[in-house]
């Protein structure tokens, strides 16, 4: 009996998808298949197997080291994995032991930019069939299953801003390697500052078209391709999807864009605010609603004229605001991302909502009888792990429903309205998460401690660096 059968890991739909993918591999004469899982940062990691071997391990799983889950954003292992419990307090995580990657056959794709290559998203399990608790796709699945038990599906649409530059120098000399290595040298594809003008779009069109074609070929539900305000900045938006799909789509989209761009002499980055002259910060706006599993009706849609949201929607909105500070470490998980929260910009700086106002944290769109009623959370950065971003939204919103919270009135002057300020730094966000008992209970103390440990490792490395600002400020003065 295979690992999948022994532990009942595949649904009927996944079993059918496995049969289909076997046929496609044979018909398309695929040579290799990439098995990937999203790590704690939402970065894809995994192994590439020759096609025959990948098919042979489809139901038995593929081993991968637990140290993949022990790394910060520099890819440094920040847990003492060779001590008792491996720094996780779990025997299974000791000594860089293996866990099992099990493919989700419904995610199978042939990569358009590597046409003899198949691709599969995987979940990670211990050898006894238990989901690894630090694997964020497992965590998010648990959250949407609890939501389903309450009679709802989570629906999310993505608006993702990022930059595409011309790659001038990849910095591949041996002395440029490091942990991390030297970033590449780049130049602009457009000067920017002409938001949504056709001229700027046409300047970026050759690069955008290369990416658009492959994103469509991947089967991702692309809706629009736009130029943003900043130099070499663009935005892709996606149609709403349910459950695991929007998070899976975001992970695959980011990875695909970076790979496609690099193969054609470009550098794409989802870093929030690159350290380049005149470049603008990028955000990731998450449009969300809950729909009834029984009727398909939008639970946020108001029935009474003049109302923006149903009572349920208002309470969910209030939960997002109430837990905004503690959830920021999930929506904005990098040190760099906090450079975006500025007053009188198109980014939020406090936990408020408004009707169709782009200065607030939560922009409410829709009204009485409008099936597309939704909440647009403008807090996130494009580098966020989508599984944690979306899980934090669902958990926060449902807590607002359970406690019947009131979001208060719409804020028409978002940067003057008195409200709880968002964290100004990743360190402040980590403190907010540590101090909030809600997420410790909702996600479990072991996961929160794990995530805080990784974030603190990044913060400590950052604090140890002497910045250009410090050198300029103090070197001559003192």
Secondary structure as a PSIPRED ss2 file (coil, helix, strand):
# PSIPRED VFORMAT (PSIPRED V4.0)

   1 X C   1.000  0.000  0.000
   2 X C   1.000  0.000  0.000
   3 X H   0.000  1.000  0.000
   4 X H   0.000  1.000  0.000
   5 X H   0.000  1.000  0.000
   6 X H   0.000  1.000  0.000
   7 X H   0.000  1.000  0.000
   8 X C   1.000  0.000  0.000
   9 X C   1.000  0.000  0.000
  10 X C   1.000  0.000  0.000
  11 X C   1.000  0.000  0.000
  12 X H   0.000  1.000  0.000
  13 X H   0.000  1.000  0.000
  14 X H   0.000  1.000  0.000
  15 X H   0.000  1.000  0.000
  16 X H   0.000  1.000  0.000
  17 X H   0.000  1.000  0.000
  18 X H   0.000  1.000  0.000
  19 X H   0.000  1.000  0.000
  20 X H   0.000  1.000  0.000
  21 X H   0.000  1.000  0.000
  22 X H   0.000  1.000  0.000
  23 X H   0.000  1.000  0.000
  24 X H   0.000  1.000  0.000
  25 X H   0.000  1.000  0.000
  26 X H   0.000  1.000  0.000
  27 X H   0.000  1.000  0.000
  28 X C   1.000  0.000  0.000
  29 X C   1.000  0.000  0.000
  30 X C   1.000  0.000  0.000
  31 X C   1.000  0.000  0.000
  32 X E   0.000  0.000  1.000
  33 X E   0.000  0.000  1.000
  34 X E   0.000  0.000  1.000
  35 X E   0.000  0.000  1.000
  36 X E   0.000  0.000  1.000
  37 X E   0.000  0.000  1.000
  38 X E   0.000  0.000  1.000
  39 X C   1.000  0.000  0.000
  40 X C   1.000  0.000  0.000
  41 X C   1.000  0.000  0.000
  42 X C   1.000  0.000  0.000
  43 X C   1.000  0.000  0.000
  44 X E   0.000  0.000  1.000
  45 X E   0.000  0.000  1.000
  46 X E   0.000  0.000  1.000
  47 X E   0.000  0.000  1.000
  48 X E   0.000  0.000  1.000
  49 X E   0.000  0.000  1.000
  50 X E   0.000  0.000  1.000
  51 X H   0.000  1.000  0.000
  52 X H   0.000  1.000  0.000
  53 X H   0.000  1.000  0.000
  54 X H   0.000  1.000  0.000
  55 X H   0.000  1.000  0.000
  56 X H   0.000  1.000  0.000
  57 X C   1.000  0.000  0.000
  58 X C   1.000  0.000  0.000
  59 X C   1.000  0.000  0.000
  60 X C   1.000  0.000  0.000
  61 X C   1.000  0.000  0.000
  62 X E   0.000  0.000  1.000
  63 X E   0.000  0.000  1.000
  64 X E   0.000  0.000  1.000
  65 X E   0.000  0.000  1.000
  66 X H   0.000  1.000  0.000
  67 X H   0.000  1.000  0.000
  68 X H   0.000  1.000  0.000
  69 X H   0.000  1.000  0.000
  70 X H   0.000  1.000  0.000
  71 X E   0.000  0.000  1.000
  72 X C   1.000  0.000  0.000
  73 X C   1.000  0.000  0.000
  74 X C   1.000  0.000  0.000
  75 X C   1.000  0.000  0.000
  76 X C   1.000  0.000  0.000
  77 X E   0.000  0.000  1.000
  78 X C   1.000  0.000  0.000
  79 X C   1.000  0.000  0.000
  80 X C   1.000  0.000  0.000
  81 X C   1.000  0.000  0.000
  82 X C   1.000  0.000  0.000
  83 X C   1.000  0.000  0.000
  84 X H   0.000  1.000  0.000
  85 X H   0.000  1.000  0.000
  86 X H   0.000  1.000  0.000
  87 X H   0.000  1.000  0.000
  88 X C   1.000  0.000  0.000
  89 X C   1.000  0.000  0.000
  90 X C   1.000  0.000  0.000
  91 X H   0.000  1.000  0.000
  92 X H   0.000  1.000  0.000
  93 X H   0.000  1.000  0.000
  94 X H   0.000  1.000  0.000
  95 X H   0.000  1.000  0.000
  96 X H   0.000  1.000  0.000
  97 X C   1.000  0.000  0.000
  98 X E   0.000  0.000  1.000
  99 X E   0.000  0.000  1.000
 100 X E   0.000  0.000  1.000
 101 X E   0.000  0.000  1.000
 102 X E   0.000  0.000  1.000
 103 X E   0.000  0.000  1.000
 104 X C   1.000  0.000  0.000
 105 X H   0.000  1.000  0.000
 106 X H   0.000  1.000  0.000
 107 X H   0.000  1.000  0.000
 108 X C   1.000  0.000  0.000
 109 X E   0.000  0.000  1.000
 110 X E   0.000  0.000  1.000
 111 X C   1.000  0.000  0.000
 112 X C   1.000  0.000  0.000
 113 X C   1.000  0.000  0.000
 114 X C   1.000  0.000  0.000
 115 X C   1.000  0.000  0.000
 116 X C   1.000  0.000  0.000
 117 X E   0.000  0.000  1.000
 118 X E   0.000  0.000  1.000
 119 X E   0.000  0.000  1.000
 120 X E   0.000  0.000  1.000
 121 X E   0.000  0.000  1.000
 122 X E   0.000  0.000  1.000
 123 X E   0.000  0.000  1.000
 124 X E   0.000  0.000  1.000
 125 X E   0.000  0.000  1.000
 126 X C   1.000  0.000  0.000
 127 X C   1.000  0.000  0.000
 128 X C   1.000  0.000  0.000
 129 X C   1.000  0.000  0.000
 130 X C   1.000  0.000  0.000
 131 X E   0.000  0.000  1.000
 132 X C   1.000  0.000  0.000
 133 X C   1.000  0.000  0.000
 134 X C   1.000  0.000  0.000
 135 X C   1.000  0.000  0.000
 136 X H   0.000  1.000  0.000
 137 X H   0.000  1.000  0.000
 138 X H   0.000  1.000  0.000
 139 X H   0.000  1.000  0.000
 140 X H   0.000  1.000  0.000
 141 X H   0.000  1.000  0.000
 142 X H   0.000  1.000  0.000
 143 X H   0.000  1.000  0.000
 144 X H   0.000  1.000  0.000
 145 X H   0.000  1.000  0.000
 146 X H   0.000  1.000  0.000
 147 X H   0.000  1.000  0.000
 148 X H   0.000  1.000  0.000
 149 X H   0.000  1.000  0.000
 150 X C   1.000  0.000  0.000
 151 X C   1.000  0.000  0.000
 152 X E   0.000  0.000  1.000
 153 X E   0.000  0.000  1.000
 154 X E   0.000  0.000  1.000
 155 X E   0.000  0.000  1.000
 156 X E   0.000  0.000  1.000
 157 X E   0.000  0.000  1.000
 158 X E   0.000  0.000  1.000
 159 X E   0.000  0.000  1.000
 160 X E   0.000  0.000  1.000
 161 X E   0.000  0.000  1.000
 162 X E   0.000  0.000  1.000
 163 X E   0.000  0.000  1.000
 164 X E   0.000  0.000  1.000
 165 X E   0.000  0.000  1.000
 166 X E   0.000  0.000  1.000
 167 X E   0.000  0.000  1.000
 168 X E   0.000  0.000  1.000
 169 X E   0.000  0.000  1.000
 170 X C   1.000  0.000  0.000
 171 X C   1.000  0.000  0.000
 172 X C   1.000  0.000  0.000
 173 X C   1.000  0.000  0.000
 174 X H   0.000  1.000  0.000
 175 X H   0.000  1.000  0.000
 176 X H   0.000  1.000  0.000
 177 X C   1.000  0.000  0.000
 178 X C   1.000  0.000  0.000
 179 X C   1.000  0.000  0.000
 180 X C   1.000  0.000  0.000
 181 X C   1.000  0.000  0.000
 182 X C   1.000  0.000  0.000
 183 X C   1.000  0.000  0.000
 184 X C   1.000  0.000  0.000
 185 X E   0.000  0.000  1.000
 186 X E   0.000  0.000  1.000
 187 X E   0.000  0.000  1.000
 188 X C   1.000  0.000  0.000
 189 X C   1.000  0.000  0.000
 190 X C   1.000  0.000  0.000
 191 X C   1.000  0.000  0.000
 192 X C   1.000  0.000  0.000
 193 X C   1.000  0.000  0.000
 194 X C   1.000  0.000  0.000
 195 X C   1.000  0.000  0.000
 196 X C   1.000  0.000  0.000
 197 X C   1.000  0.000  0.000
 198 X H   0.000  1.000  0.000
 199 X H   0.000  1.000  0.000
 200 X H   0.000  1.000  0.000
 201 X H   0.000  1.000  0.000
 202 X H   0.000  1.000  0.000
 203 X H   0.000  1.000  0.000
 204 X H   0.000  1.000  0.000
 205 X H   0.000  1.000  0.000
 206 X H   0.000  1.000  0.000
 207 X H   0.000  1.000  0.000
 208 X H   0.000  1.000  0.000
 209 X H   0.000  1.000  0.000
 210 X H   0.000  1.000  0.000
 211 X H   0.000  1.000  0.000
 212 X H   0.000  1.000  0.000
 213 X H   0.000  1.000  0.000
 214 X H   0.000  1.000  0.000
 215 X H   0.000  1.000  0.000
 216 X H   0.000  1.000  0.000
 217 X H   0.000  1.000  0.000
 218 X C   1.000  0.000  0.000
 219 X C   1.000  0.000  0.000
 220 X C   1.000  0.000  0.000
 221 X C   1.000  0.000  0.000
 222 X E   0.000  0.000  1.000
 223 X E   0.000  0.000  1.000
 224 X E   0.000  0.000  1.000
 225 X E   0.000  0.000  1.000
 226 X E   0.000  0.000  1.000
 227 X E   0.000  0.000  1.000
 228 X C   1.000  0.000  0.000
 229 X C   1.000  0.000  0.000
 230 X C   1.000  0.000  0.000
 231 X C   1.000  0.000  0.000
 232 X C   1.000  0.000  0.000
 233 X E   0.000  0.000  1.000
 234 X E   0.000  0.000  1.000
 235 X E   0.000  0.000  1.000
 236 X E   0.000  0.000  1.000
 237 X E   0.000  0.000  1.000
 238 X E   0.000  0.000  1.000
 239 X C   1.000  0.000  0.000
 240 X C   1.000  0.000  0.000
 241 X E   0.000  0.000  1.000
 242 X E   0.000  0.000  1.000
 243 X C   1.000  0.000  0.000
 244 X C   1.000  0.000  0.000
 245 X H   0.000  1.000  0.000
 246 X H   0.000  1.000  0.000
 247 X H   0.000  1.000  0.000
 248 X H   0.000  1.000  0.000
 249 X H   0.000  1.000  0.000
 250 X H   0.000  1.000  0.000
 251 X H   0.000  1.000  0.000
 252 X H   0.000  1.000  0.000
 253 X H   0.000  1.000  0.000
 254 X H   0.000  1.000  0.000
 255 X H   0.000  1.000  0.000
 256 X H   0.000  1.000  0.000
 257 X H   0.000  1.000  0.000
 258 X H   0.000  1.000  0.000
 259 X H   0.000  1.000  0.000
 260 X H   0.000  1.000  0.000
 261 X H   0.000  1.000  0.000
 262 X H   0.000  1.000  0.000
 263 X H   0.000  1.000  0.000
 264 X C   1.000  0.000  0.000
 265 X C   1.000  0.000  0.000
 266 X E   0.000  0.000  1.000
 267 X E   0.000  0.000  1.000
 268 X E   0.000  0.000  1.000
 269 X E   0.000  0.000  1.000
 270 X C   1.000  0.000  0.000
 271 X C   1.000  0.000  0.000
 272 X C   1.000  0.000  0.000
 273 X C   1.000  0.000  0.000
 274 X C   1.000  0.000  0.000
 275 X C   1.000  0.000  0.000
 276 X C   1.000  0.000  0.000
 277 X C   1.000  0.000  0.000
 278 X C   1.000  0.000  0.000
 279 X C   1.000  0.000  0.000
 280 X C   1.000  0.000  0.000
 281 X C   1.000  0.000  0.000
 282 X C   1.000  0.000  0.000
 283 X C   1.000  0.000  0.000
 284 X E   0.000  0.000  1.000
 285 X E   0.000  0.000  1.000
 286 X E   0.000  0.000  1.000
 287 X E   0.000  0.000  1.000
 288 X E   0.000  0.000  1.000
 289 X E   0.000  0.000  1.000
 290 X E   0.000  0.000  1.000
 291 X E   0.000  0.000  1.000
 292 X E   0.000  0.000  1.000
 293 X C   1.000  0.000  0.000
 294 X C   1.000  0.000  0.000
 295 X C   1.000  0.000  0.000
 296 X C   1.000  0.000  0.000
 297 X C   1.000  0.000  0.000
 298 X E   0.000  0.000  1.000
 299 X C   1.000  0.000  0.000
 300 X C   1.000  0.000  0.000
 301 X C   1.000  0.000  0.000
 302 X C   1.000  0.000  0.000
 303 X C   1.000  0.000  0.000
 304 X C   1.000  0.000  0.000
 305 X C   1.000  0.000  0.000
 306 X C   1.000  0.000  0.000
 307 X C   1.000  0.000  0.000
 308 X C   1.000  0.000  0.000
 309 X C   1.000  0.000  0.000
 310 X C   1.000  0.000  0.000
 311 X H   0.000  1.000  0.000
 312 X H   0.000  1.000  0.000
 313 X H   0.000  1.000  0.000
 314 X H   0.000  1.000  0.000
 315 X H   0.000  1.000  0.000
 316 X H   0.000  1.000  0.000
 317 X H   0.000  1.000  0.000
 318 X H   0.000  1.000  0.000
 319 X H   0.000  1.000  0.000
 320 X H   0.000  1.000  0.000
 321 X H   0.000  1.000  0.000
 322 X H   0.000  1.000  0.000
 323 X C   1.000  0.000  0.000
 324 X H   0.000  1.000  0.000
 325 X H   0.000  1.000  0.000
 326 X H   0.000  1.000  0.000
 327 X H   0.000  1.000  0.000
 328 X H   0.000  1.000  0.000
 329 X H   0.000  1.000  0.000
 330 X H   0.000  1.000  0.000
 331 X H   0.000  1.000  0.000
 332 X C   1.000  0.000  0.000
 333 X C   1.000  0.000  0.000
 334 X C   1.000  0.000  0.000
 335 X C   1.000  0.000  0.000
 336 X H   0.000  1.000  0.000
 337 X H   0.000  1.000  0.000
 338 X H   0.000  1.000  0.000
 339 X H   0.000  1.000  0.000
 340 X H   0.000  1.000  0.000
 341 X C   1.000  0.000  0.000
 342 X C   1.000  0.000  0.000
 343 X C   1.000  0.000  0.000
 344 X C   1.000  0.000  0.000
 345 X C   1.000  0.000  0.000
 346 X C   1.000  0.000  0.000
 347 X C   1.000  0.000  0.000
 348 X C   1.000  0.000  0.000
 349 X C   1.000  0.000  0.000
 350 X E   0.000  0.000  1.000
 351 X C   1.000  0.000  0.000
 352 X C   1.000  0.000  0.000
 353 X E   0.000  0.000  1.000
 354 X E   0.000  0.000  1.000
 355 X E   0.000  0.000  1.000
 356 X C   1.000  0.000  0.000
 357 X C   1.000  0.000  0.000
 358 X C   1.000  0.000  0.000
 359 X C   1.000  0.000  0.000
 360 X C   1.000  0.000  0.000
 361 X C   1.000  0.000  0.000
 362 X E   0.000  0.000  1.000
 363 X E   0.000  0.000  1.000
 364 X E   0.000  0.000  1.000
 365 X E   0.000  0.000  1.000
 366 X C   1.000  0.000  0.000
 367 X C   1.000  0.000  0.000
 368 X C   1.000  0.000  0.000
 369 X C   1.000  0.000  0.000
 370 X C   1.000  0.000  0.000
 371 X C   1.000  0.000  0.000
 372 X C   1.000  0.000  0.000
 373 X C   1.000  0.000  0.000
 374 X E   0.000  0.000  1.000
 375 X E   0.000  0.000  1.000
 376 X E   0.000  0.000  1.000
 377 X E   0.000  0.000  1.000
 378 X E   0.000  0.000  1.000
 379 X E   0.000  0.000  1.000
 380 X E   0.000  0.000  1.000
 381 X C   1.000  0.000  0.000
 382 X C   1.000  0.000  0.000
 383 X C   1.000  0.000  0.000
 384 X C   1.000  0.000  0.000
 385 X C   1.000  0.000  0.000
 386 X H   0.000  1.000  0.000
 387 X H   0.000  1.000  0.000
 388 X H   0.000  1.000  0.000
 389 X H   0.000  1.000  0.000
 390 X H   0.000  1.000  0.000
 391 X H   0.000  1.000  0.000
 392 X H   0.000  1.000  0.000
 393 X H   0.000  1.000  0.000
 394 X H   0.000  1.000  0.000
 395 X H   0.000  1.000  0.000
 396 X H   0.000  1.000  0.000
 397 X H   0.000  1.000  0.000
 398 X H   0.000  1.000  0.000
 399 X H   0.000  1.000  0.000
 400 X H   0.000  1.000  0.000
 401 X H   0.000  1.000  0.000
 402 X H   0.000  1.000  0.000
 403 X C   1.000  0.000  0.000
 404 X C   1.000  0.000  0.000
 405 X C   1.000  0.000  0.000
 406 X C   1.000  0.000  0.000
 407 X C   1.000  0.000  0.000
 408 X C   1.000  0.000  0.000
 409 X C   1.000  0.000  0.000
 410 X C   1.000  0.000  0.000
 411 X C   1.000  0.000  0.000
 412 X C   1.000  0.000  0.000
 413 X C   1.000  0.000  0.000
 414 X C   1.000  0.000  0.000
 415 X C   1.000  0.000  0.000
 416 X C   1.000  0.000  0.000
 417 X C   1.000  0.000  0.000
 418 X C   1.000  0.000  0.000
 419 X C   1.000  0.000  0.000
 420 X C   1.000  0.000  0.000
 421 X E   0.000  0.000  1.000
 422 X C   1.000  0.000  0.000
 423 X C   1.000  0.000  0.000
 424 X C   1.000  0.000  0.000
 425 X C   1.000  0.000  0.000
 426 X H   0.000  1.000  0.000
 427 X H   0.000  1.000  0.000
 428 X H   0.000  1.000  0.000
 429 X H   0.000  1.000  0.000
 430 X H   0.000  1.000  0.000
 431 X H   0.000  1.000  0.000
 432 X H   0.000  1.000  0.000
 433 X H   0.000  1.000  0.000
 434 X H   0.000  1.000  0.000
 435 X H   0.000  1.000  0.000
 436 X C   1.000  0.000  0.000
 437 X H   0.000  1.000  0.000
 438 X H   0.000  1.000  0.000
 439 X H   0.000  1.000  0.000
 440 X H   0.000  1.000  0.000
 441 X H   0.000  1.000  0.000
 442 X H   0.000  1.000  0.000
 443 X H   0.000  1.000  0.000
 444 X C   1.000  0.000  0.000
 445 X H   0.000  1.000  0.000
 446 X H   0.000  1.000  0.000
 447 X H   0.000  1.000  0.000
 448 X H   0.000  1.000  0.000
 449 X H   0.000  1.000  0.000
 450 X H   0.000  1.000  0.000
 451 X H   0.000  1.000  0.000
 452 X H   0.000  1.000  0.000
 453 X H   0.000  1.000  0.000
 454 X H   0.000  1.000  0.000
 455 X H   0.000  1.000  0.000
 456 X H   0.000  1.000  0.000
 457 X H   0.000  1.000  0.000
 458 X H   0.000  1.000  0.000
 459 X H   0.000  1.000  0.000
 460 X H   0.000  1.000  0.000
 461 X H   0.000  1.000  0.000
 462 X H   0.000  1.000  0.000
 463 X H   0.000  1.000  0.000
 464 X H   0.000  1.000  0.000
 465 X C   1.000  0.000  0.000
 466 X C   1.000  0.000  0.000
 467 X C   1.000  0.000  0.000
 468 X H   0.000  1.000  0.000
 469 X H   0.000  1.000  0.000
 470 X H   0.000  1.000  0.000
 471 X H   0.000  1.000  0.000
 472 X H   0.000  1.000  0.000
 473 X H   0.000  1.000  0.000
 474 X H   0.000  1.000  0.000
 475 X C   1.000  0.000  0.000
 476 X C   1.000  0.000  0.000
 477 X C   1.000  0.000  0.000
 478 X C   1.000  0.000  0.000
